[in-house]
């Protein structure tokens, strides 16, 4: 039994494949966005720590003067 695809079947296959690729790409983008968000949170925490340390240093310098 030989099964051949006609034009409608091939077109449908192409459309479904394209949709699957779009969904996969969106999934990857969401995962990357979450990673970037976590990185930004870590950078923000580090920046807050640096500001606190700078304020402490400034207070110590003012006390010496």
Buried (B, 14 or more C-beta within 10 A) or exposed (E): EEEEEEEEEEEEEEEEEEEEEEEEEEEEEEEEEEEEEEEEEEEEEEEEEEEEEEEEEEEEEEEEE
